[in-house]
């Protein structure tokens, strides 16, 4: 009985950490959604800056890296590409998601 009580107490202590981690994941996912909108409104991606937003007990920071212009991307073709990394936090939880975004020449951008 004592062992079961100790295991249940340890399990209950870990529940908030798991919930914070899950919430941080969804906040980071929201950061990627924010990056989609942010990138879709820009003509050029060559001078992107980090973006941060607070959301109650958490928030996200989106950073951009690996920018490449038309014809110089590893993906080839006439794409303009960038990697967006979203770090979501919620209380003690932190999650990081990254996505690669590309668009073709002529899709609202100047070659």
Beta strands, then each sheet from edge to edge (+ up, - down):
strand 1: 51-55
strand 2: 58-68
strand 3: 79-90
strand 4: 93-104
sheet 1: 1+ 2- 3+ 4-
end
